[in-house]
Amino acid sequence: MKVLIADDDAQLVRALSVTLAARGYDVVTAKDGRAAIDAVITERPDLVLLDLGMPRLDGIGVLEGVRGWSQVPVLVLSGRTDSSDKVDALDAGADDYVTKPFQMDELLARLRALGRRRAPAGVDSAPTIRIGELVVDLVAKQVTPGSGPAIRLTPTEWRLLEVLVTNPDRLMTREMLLTEVWGPTHGNDSGYLRLYMAQLRRKLEPDPAHPRYLVTESGMGYRFAPTPKEKLRDS
């Protein structure tokens, strides 16, 4: 099992590396947040040990960058003891949180528990997804054409697109999308959804009036079709 240790404390990283390697783990390391995201992409670890207070990009930023496309289990190791820090980390996608200093036996037990829950190999999507000639970068959270600047999306447009493209060929009902993007209190606000879908199509579809990738399932919801499909005009 491969474990990524993302922490800028060199002494702690050495100690963890030796301990985990002695127990049969394959260990890779990253000393800042940007390197951590790169390592998740290139190394595809089975588990991540993540510090919150790293340079270049903090642990919350790493979680936000990774969770758009990967469900790798993440155990946060942090000296921050405030409950709000734990809540922020868990809300950002962490699976568990251990406060420094910690007992090694406890850490190993938590790693074993996360290892048993990890997703089967191959379930993570790619960090980039194509919509025709456009590239959706789930790490950088942007959409770019083959050349030229990124297409500007609002945070809400991005979140809606992210939910759709990370569920390819799956029907996403109106209620599911409204709850995912706007929250559980907006499950019946279909007007929001129609407005933002129209905006996304104007920005991303070759022919917005006849969407090929962000398609409508009449009376039910929407679907991201990686293979272009001609659909009826959305109402």
C-alpha contacts under 8 A as a table, 3 or more apart, distances in Angstrom:
res1	aa1	res2	aa2	distance
1	M	24	G	7.67
1	M	25	Y	5.34
1	M	26	D	5.91
1	M	45	P	7.75
1	M	46	D	6.11
1	M	47	L	7.95
2	K	25	Y	5.84
2	K	26	D	4.45
2	K	27	V	5.81
2	K	28	V	7.44
2	K	45	P	4.94
2	K	46	D	5.22
2	K	47	L	6.60
3	V	25	Y	6.65
3	V	26	D	6.09
3	V	27	V	5.02
3	V	28	V	6.27
3	V	45	P	5.46
3	V	46	D	5.96
3	V	47	L	4.84
3	V	48	V	5.65
3	V	49	L	7.29
4	L	27	V	6.00
4	L	28	V	4.85
4	L	29	T	5.43
4	L	30	A	7.40
4	L	36	A	7.97
4	L	39	A	7.60
4	L	40	V	7.70
4	L	45	P	5.96
4	L	46	D	7.99
4	L	47	L	6.32
4	L	48	V	4.72
4	L	49	L	6.07
5	I	13	V	6.84
5	I	17	S	7.90
5	I	27	V	7.27
5	I	28	V	6.29
5	I	29	T	4.70
5	I	30	A	6.29
5	I	48	V	6.09
5	I	49	L	4.81
5	I	50	L	6.33
6	A	29	T	5.73
6	A	30	A	4.62
6	A	31	K	5.80
6	A	32	D	6.77
6	A	33	G	7.35
6	A	36	A	5.80
6	A	48	V	7.35
6	A	49	L	6.00
6	A	50	L	4.92
6	A	51	D	6.14
7	D	10	A	7.47
7	D	13	V	6.67
7	D	29	T	7.78
7	D	30	A	6.43
7	D	31	K	5.14
7	D	32	D	6.57
7	D	50	L	6.35
7	D	51	D	5.13
7	D	54	M	6.45
8	D	13	V	7.77
8	D	30	A	7.64
8	D	31	K	4.48
8	D	32	D	6.11
8	D	51	D	7.84
8	D	54	M	5.92
8	D	55	P	7.54
9	D	12	L	5.47
9	D	13	V	6.21
9	D	31	K	7.70
10	A	13	V	5.06
10	A	14	R	6.17
10	A	31	K	7.90
11	Q	14	R	5.22
11	Q	15	A	6.33
12	L	15	A	5.11
12	L	16	L	6.08
13	V	16	L	5.18
13	V	17	S	5.90
13	V	29	T	7.60
14	R	17	S	5.07
14	R	18	V	6.21
15	A	18	V	5.37
15	A	19	T	6.22
16	L	19	T	5.10
16	L	20	L	5.92
17	S	20	L	5.33
17	S	21	A	5.87
17	S	27	V	6.23
18	V	21	A	5.25
18	V	22	A	6.09
19	T	22	A	5.27
19	T	23	R	6.62
20	L	23	R	5.14
20	L	24	G	6.57
20	L	25	Y	5.34
20	L	26	D	7.70
20	L	27	V	7.17
21	A	24	G	5.17
21	A	25	Y	4.89
21	A	26	D	6.16
21	A	27	V	6.50
22	A	25	Y	7.34
29	T	36	A	7.77
29	T	39	A	7.93
30	A	33	G	7.56
30	A	35	A	5.42
30	A	36	A	5.16
30	A	39	A	7.14
31	K	35	A	6.71
31	K	36	A	7.32
31	K	54	M	7.42
32	D	35	A	5.43
32	D	36	A	6.22
32	D	54	M	5.31
32	D	55	P	5.22
32	D	56	R	6.12
32	D	57	L	6.69
32	D	58	D	7.80
33	G	36	A	4.92
33	G	37	I	6.47
33	G	54	M	6.00
33	G	55	P	6.39
33	G	56	R	5.83
33	G	57	L	4.32
33	G	58	D	5.70
33	G	59	G	6.55
33	G	61	G	7.52
33	G	62	V	5.90
34	R	37	I	5.35
34	R	38	D	6.35
34	R	56	R	6.35
34	R	57	L	5.94
34	R	62	V	7.49
35	A	38	D	5.00
35	A	39	A	6.04
36	A	39	A	5.05
36	A	40	V	6.29
36	A	62	V	7.12
37	I	40	V	5.15
37	I	41	I	6.38
37	I	62	V	6.22
37	I	65	G	7.07
37	I	66	V	6.64
37	I	139	V	7.95
38	D	41	I	5.16
38	D	42	T	6.13
39	A	42	T	5.14
39	A	43	E	5.24
39	A	44	R	7.15
39	A	45	P	8.00
40	V	43	E	5.54
40	V	44	R	5.04
40	V	45	P	6.18
40	V	66	V	7.69
41	I	44	R	5.77
41	I	127	P	7.26
45	P	48	V	6.85
45	P	72	V	7.38
46	D	72	V	6.17
46	D	73	P	7.14
46	D	115	G	7.42
46	D	118	R	7.16
47	L	72	V	6.02
47	L	73	P	5.19
47	L	74	V	6.05
47	L	75	L	7.75
47	L	111	L	7.80
47	L	114	L	7.61
47	L	115	G	7.04
47	L	118	R	7.85
48	V	72	V	7.23
48	V	73	P	6.30
48	V	74	V	4.69
48	V	75	L	6.11
49	L	74	V	6.03
49	L	75	L	4.97
49	L	76	V	5.81
49	L	77	L	6.53
50	L	59	G	6.48
50	L	74	V	6.82
50	L	75	L	6.13
50	L	76	V	4.67
50	L	77	L	5.72
50	L	78	S	7.94
51	D	54	M	6.50
51	D	58	D	7.89
51	D	59	G	5.82
51	D	76	V	5.82
51	D	77	L	5.05
51	D	78	S	5.41
52	L	58	D	5.47
52	L	59	G	3.88
52	L	60	I	6.48
52	L	76	V	7.11
52	L	77	L	7.28
52	L	78	S	5.93
53	G	58	D	5.38
53	G	59	G	6.32
53	G	78	S	7.57
54	M	57	L	6.27
54	M	58	D	4.89
54	M	59	G	6.60
55	P	58	D	6.30
57	L	61	G	5.86
57	L	62	V	6.72
58	D	61	G	5.32
58	D	62	V	6.42
59	G	62	V	4.94
59	G	63	L	6.23
59	G	89	A	7.94
60	I	63	L	5.10
60	I	64	E	6.21
60	I	88	D	7.62
60	I	89	A	6.14
60	I	92	A	6.43
61	G	64	E	5.08
61	G	65	G	6.06
62	V	65	G	5.04
62	V	66	V	6.08
63	L	66	V	5.19
63	L	67	R	5.80
63	L	89	A	7.92
63	L	92	A	5.96
63	L	93	G	6.08
63	L	94	A	7.03
64	E	67	R	5.48
64	E	68	G	6.83
64	E	92	A	6.09
64	E	93	G	7.41
65	G	68	G	6.29
65	G	138	L	7.23
65	G	139	V	4.74
65	G	140	A	6.94
65	G	141	K	7.67
66	V	69	W	6.03
66	V	70	S	5.74
66	V	71	Q	7.98
66	V	138	L	7.92
66	V	139	V	6.24
67	R	70	S	5.20
67	R	71	Q	6.28
67	R	92	A	7.98
67	R	93	G	6.51
68	G	127	P	7.99
68	G	138	L	5.55
68	G	139	V	6.81
68	G	162	E	6.98
68	G	166	T	7.71
69	W	124	D	6.43
69	W	125	S	5.59
69	W	126	A	6.59
69	W	127	P	5.63
69	W	138	L	6.13
69	W	139	V	7.55
69	W	166	T	6.81
70	S	124	D	5.02
70	S	125	S	6.55
70	S	127	P	7.89
71	Q	119	A	7.09
71	Q	124	D	6.42
72	V	118	R	6.71
72	V	119	A	7.10
72	V	124	D	7.96
73	P	94	A	7.34
73	P	95	D	6.01
73	P	114	L	6.35
73	P	115	G	7.72
73	P	117	R	8.00
73	P	118	R	6.06
74	V	93	G	7.80
74	V	94	A	5.19
74	V	95	D	5.37
74	V	96	D	6.79
75	L	94	A	6.24
75	L	95	D	5.86
75	L	96	D	4.80
75	L	97	Y	5.69
75	L	98	V	7.32
75	L	111	L	7.76
76	V	89	A	7.65
76	V	94	A	6.65
76	V	95	D	7.90
76	V	96	D	6.19
76	V	97	Y	4.67
76	V	98	V	6.06
77	L	97	Y	6.23
77	L	98	V	5.06
77	L	99	T	5.87
77	L	100	K	6.43
78	S	81	T	7.72
78	S	97	Y	7.69
78	S	98	V	6.55
78	S	99	T	5.13
78	S	100	K	5.47
79	G	99	T	5.49
79	G	100	K	4.65
79	G	101	P	7.13
80	R	85	D	6.67
80	R	99	T	6.79
80	R	100	K	7.79
81	T	85	D	7.18
81	T	86	K	7.57
81	T	99	T	6.45
82	D	85	D	5.53
82	D	86	K	6.89
83	S	86	K	5.12
83	S	87	V	6.21
84	S	87	V	4.99
84	S	88	D	6.05
85	D	88	D	5.09
85	D	89	A	6.19
86	K	89	A	5.17
86	K	90	L	6.15
86	K	97	Y	6.76
87	V	90	L	5.19
87	V	91	D	5.92
88	D	91	D	5.13
88	D	92	A	6.07
89	A	92	A	5.09
89	A	93	G	6.55
89	A	94	A	5.61
89	A	97	Y	7.91
90	L	93	G	5.24
90	L	94	A	4.55
90	L	95	D	6.48
90	L	96	D	7.15
90	L	97	Y	7.73
91	D	94	A	7.10
94	A	97	Y	7.33
95	D	114	L	7.90
98	V	102	F	7.11
98	V	107	L	7.67
99	T	102	F	6.33
102	F	106	E	7.38
102	F	107	L	7.19
103	Q	106	E	5.39
103	Q	107	L	6.44
104	M	107	L	5.01
104	M	108	L	6.14
105	D	108	L	5.18
105	D	109	A	6.19
106	E	109	A	5.09
106	E	110	R	6.23
107	L	110	R	5.14
107	L	111	L	6.19
108	L	111	L	5.00
108	L	112	R	6.19
109	A	112	R	5.11
109	A	113	A	6.27
110	R	113	A	5.03
110	R	114	L	6.21
111	L	114	L	5.12
111	L	115	G	5.97
112	R	115	G	4.94
112	R	116	R	6.32
113	A	116	R	5.28
113	A	117	R	6.62
114	L	117	R	5.07
114	L	118	R	6.06
115	G	118	R	5.22
119	A	123	V	6.65
120	P	123	V	6.15
121	A	124	D	7.77
122	G	125	S	7.75
125	S	166	T	7.00
126	A	129	I	6.64
127	P	137	D	6.13
127	P	138	L	5.27
127	P	139	V	6.21
128	T	135	V	6.49
128	T	136	V	5.41
128	T	137	D	4.54
128	T	138	L	5.87
128	T	139	V	7.85
129	I	135	V	5.79
129	I	136	V	5.01
129	I	137	D	6.68
129	I	138	L	7.80
129	I	165	V	7.38
130	R	133	E	6.84
130	R	134	L	5.63
130	R	135	V	4.62
130	R	136	V	5.96
130	R	226	P	7.36
131	I	134	L	5.03
131	I	135	V	6.28
131	I	136	V	7.24
131	I	204	L	7.74
131	I	213	Y	6.76
131	I	226	P	6.68
132	G	135	V	7.99
132	G	213	Y	7.96
132	G	228	P	7.86
133	E	145	P	6.16
133	E	146	G	6.28
134	L	143	V	6.64
134	L	144	T	5.65
134	L	145	P	4.50
134	L	146	G	6.35
134	L	204	L	7.61
135	V	143	V	5.58
135	V	144	T	5.33
135	V	145	P	6.24
135	V	146	G	7.38
136	V	141	K	7.49
136	V	142	Q	6.08
136	V	143	V	4.54
136	V	144	T	6.71
137	D	140	A	5.51
137	D	141	K	5.54
137	D	142	Q	5.44
137	D	143	V	6.14
137	D	144	T	7.97
138	L	141	K	4.89
138	L	142	Q	7.01
138	L	162	E	7.42
141	K	158	W	7.42
142	Q	150	A	6.41
142	Q	151	I	7.20
142	Q	152	R	7.80
142	Q	153	L	7.68
142	Q	158	W	7.79
143	V	150	A	5.51
143	V	151	I	5.55
143	V	152	R	7.76
144	T	147	S	7.26
144	T	148	G	7.19
144	T	149	P	6.40
144	T	150	A	4.32
144	T	151	I	5.81
145	P	148	G	6.32
145	P	149	P	7.44
145	P	150	A	6.97
145	P	151	I	7.71
151	I	203	K	7.49
153	L	156	T	7.92
153	L	157	E	5.72
153	L	158	W	5.87
154	T	157	E	5.10
154	T	158	W	6.15
155	P	158	W	5.10
155	P	159	R	6.18
156	T	159	R	5.11
156	T	160	L	6.21
156	T	181	V	7.07
156	T	196	Y	7.95
157	E	160	L	5.23
157	E	161	L	6.16
157	E	196	Y	6.32
157	E	197	M	7.98
157	E	199	Q	7.79
157	E	200	L	6.53
158	W	161	L	5.09
158	W	162	E	5.96
159	R	162	E	5.01
159	R	163	V	6.27
159	R	181	V	6.21
160	L	163	V	5.36
160	L	164	L	6.44
160	L	177	L	7.23
160	L	181	V	6.09
161	L	164	L	5.17
161	L	165	V	6.11
161	L	200	L	7.68
162	E	165	V	5.40
162	E	166	T	6.04
163	V	166	T	5.54
163	V	167	N	6.54
163	V	177	L	7.55
163	V	180	E	7.64
164	L	167	N	5.37
164	L	168	P	6.74
164	L	172	M	7.37
164	L	223	R	6.63
164	L	224	F	5.56
165	V	168	P	5.48
165	V	224	F	5.81
167	N	170	R	5.59
167	N	224	F	7.20
168	P	223	R	7.20
168	P	224	F	5.29
168	P	225	A	6.16
168	P	226	P	6.54
169	D	223	R	5.92
169	D	224	F	5.57
169	D	225	A	5.24
169	D	226	P	7.19
170	R	223	R	5.83
170	R	224	F	7.12
171	L	217	E	7.55
171	L	221	G	6.73
171	L	222	Y	5.94
171	L	223	R	4.98
172	M	176	M	6.08
172	M	177	L	6.39
172	M	221	G	5.66
172	M	222	Y	5.39
172	M	223	R	5.95
173	T	176	M	5.14
173	T	177	L	6.34
173	T	220	M	5.47
173	T	221	G	4.14
173	T	222	Y	6.39
174	R	177	L	5.28
174	R	178	L	6.06
174	R	187	G	7.75
174	R	190	S	6.85
174	R	193	L	7.43
174	R	220	M	6.55
174	R	221	G	4.73
174	R	222	Y	7.28
175	E	178	L	5.17
175	E	179	T	6.05
175	E	187	G	5.01
175	E	188	N	6.66
176	M	179	T	5.28
176	M	180	E	6.10
176	M	187	G	7.56
177	L	180	E	5.08
177	L	181	V	5.97
177	L	182	W	8.00
177	L	193	L	7.81
178	L	181	V	5.37
178	L	182	W	5.37
178	L	183	G	6.55
178	L	184	P	7.53
178	L	186	H	6.02
178	L	187	G	5.25
178	L	188	N	7.53
178	L	189	D	7.20
178	L	190	S	7.56
178	L	193	L	6.83
179	T	182	W	5.56
179	T	183	G	4.34
179	T	184	P	4.69
179	T	185	T	7.41
179	T	186	H	6.34
179	T	187	G	5.46
180	E	183	G	5.85
180	E	184	P	7.70
182	W	185	T	7.76
182	W	186	H	6.06
183	G	186	H	5.82
183	G	187	G	7.35
184	P	187	G	5.74
186	H	189	D	5.34
187	G	190	S	7.81
189	D	192	Y	5.89
189	D	193	L	7.25
190	S	193	L	5.12
190	S	194	R	6.31
191	G	194	R	5.27
191	G	195	L	6.18
192	Y	195	L	5.28
192	Y	196	Y	6.28
193	L	196	Y	5.32
193	L	197	M	5.98
194	R	197	M	5.19
194	R	198	A	6.10
195	L	198	A	5.27
195	L	199	Q	6.37
196	Y	199	Q	4.92
196	Y	200	L	6.13
197	M	200	L	5.09
197	M	201	R	6.15
198	A	201	R	5.18
198	A	202	R	6.25
198	A	208	P	7.73
199	Q	202	R	5.18
199	Q	203	K	6.44
200	L	203	K	5.19
200	L	204	L	5.93
200	L	205	E	7.75
201	R	204	L	5.10
201	R	205	E	4.90
201	R	208	P	5.02
201	R	211	P	6.92
201	R	214	L	7.09
202	R	205	E	6.17
202	R	207	D	7.87
202	R	208	P	5.20
204	L	208	P	7.77
205	E	208	P	5.10
205	E	211	P	6.04
205	E	212	R	7.01
205	E	213	Y	7.08
205	E	214	L	7.71
206	P	211	P	7.62
206	P	212	R	7.99
207	D	210	H	5.45
207	D	211	P	6.11
207	D	212	R	7.87
208	P	211	P	5.28
209	A	233	R	6.05
209	A	234	D	7.43
210	H	230	E	7.11
210	H	231	K	6.53
210	H	232	L	6.66
210	H	233	R	5.34
210	H	234	D	7.62
211	P	214	L	5.94
211	P	215	V	5.78
211	P	230	E	6.93
211	P	231	K	6.47
211	P	233	R	7.35
212	R	215	V	6.17
212	R	225	A	7.36
212	R	228	P	5.06
212	R	229	K	4.92
212	R	230	E	5.23
212	R	231	K	6.50
213	Y	223	R	7.90
213	Y	224	F	5.57
213	Y	225	A	4.80
213	Y	226	P	6.31
213	Y	227	T	7.32
213	Y	228	P	5.56
213	Y	229	K	6.69
214	L	222	Y	6.92
214	L	223	R	5.99
214	L	224	F	4.89
214	L	225	A	6.49
215	V	222	Y	5.65
215	V	223	R	5.37
215	V	224	F	6.32
215	V	225	A	7.02
215	V	229	K	7.92
215	V	231	K	6.42
216	T	221	G	6.11
216	T	222	Y	4.56
216	T	223	R	6.43
216	T	231	K	7.22
216	T	232	L	7.77
216	T	234	D	6.28
217	E	220	M	5.50
217	E	221	G	5.21
217	E	222	Y	5.37
217	E	223	R	7.01
218	S	221	G	6.71
225	A	228	P	6.05
225	A	229	K	6.83
